[in-house]
């Protein structure tokens, strides 16, 4: 097995695990997966479900980034400069999604799930 193929397979396993985890969180909600970010019992069921959908979507986006990078690095294995730039973009994308996810979870916990557009 070549190095490129083993890299492709290992990154695709990570992307598949993120897809499964995103589907589970999207279906069941975030409680149990995000310990330490507050008391989830203060939020009503619809808010927990909405948060689970947002978290699932972010994990799907991470899986897409990782899968795209795996395919790109496999197809362009001979050009190390392109793979370096793609790896940098992957790192920036994953970091941005992670920071955005944490900021979203903290904002939901602070608001207590209250509708902020009500009068």
N, C-alpha and C positions, 0 to 999 in steps of 0.2 A: 504494500500500500504506500502510495506516495505521500509526501508531506502535505501537499495541497489537498489531496483527498481526505486525509485524516483531519486536517484543519476544517475542511468543509463539513465533515460529519460531526465533529465535536461542537462546532458552532450551531449546526442545525438541531442537535440534541438540546442545547441551551434554549434556542428559539422555541422548540416544541414544549419544553417545560414551562416557559413563560406563557405560552398560549394556553396550556392546561390550567396553570395557576390563575391566569386572567379570567378564564371561563368559570372556574370555581368561585372566585371572588365576585364576579359579575352576577352569578346566580344566587349565591348565599349571603352576600354582603361582606363588609370588611371586618366585622368583629371576629376576634380570634387570630387575625393576621397582622394587626397593627397595634400590638400591645404598647403601652407607655405613652400614647398620644392623647390620652384623656379617657373620660368615662363615656362609653358608647351607649349606656343605658339611658342617658339624658335625651338621646335622639329618638324620634319616632321611627316607625318601621319604614315609612316611605322615604325619609331622609337617609336612613341607613342603606336602603336599596339604591337610591340615587348615587350615594358615595361609592357603593360597590360597582356601579356601572362606570363611573368615572375612573376608578382605579383599574378596572378591567380594561377599559379603553387605553389607558396609559401603558399597561403591560402588553397589550396587543401591539401598540406602536413600538415598544422596545423590541418585541419579537420580530417585527417587520424590519427594523433597523439592523438587527443582528443577522437575520436571514439574508437581507440584501447585501450586507457586507460579506457574508460567507460566499454568496454566489459571485459577487464582484471579484473578491480575492482569488477565487478558484479560476475564474475566466481570464483574469489578468495576472496570473502568477509570475510571469516573466518580468513584469515592470514593477520593481520594488518602490519606485517613487509614487506611482499611482496608488499602490496599496497603502503606503504611508499616509498619503493625504486622505484616503478613504477611512483609514483607522482613526485619524484625527477627527474627521467629521463624525464618525461613530461615537467616539468618546465625548465630543461636545453634545451630540444629540442625547445620549444616555444620561449624561450629567444634567442637562437641561430638563429632561423629563423627570428625573429623580427629584430635583430641587422644586420643580413645579408641583409634583405630587405631595411632597412634604408641606409646601406652603398651602396647598388646597386643604389637606387634612387638618392643619393647624387652624385655618380660617373657619372650617366647619365646626371644629371643637369649640372655638371661641364664641361663635354665634349661637351655639347650643341648638342648632337646627331650626332656629326661628326664621320665618319668612322675612327677609330684609326689605321687601318691597311693599309690605303692608302699611296701612296708615294708622 
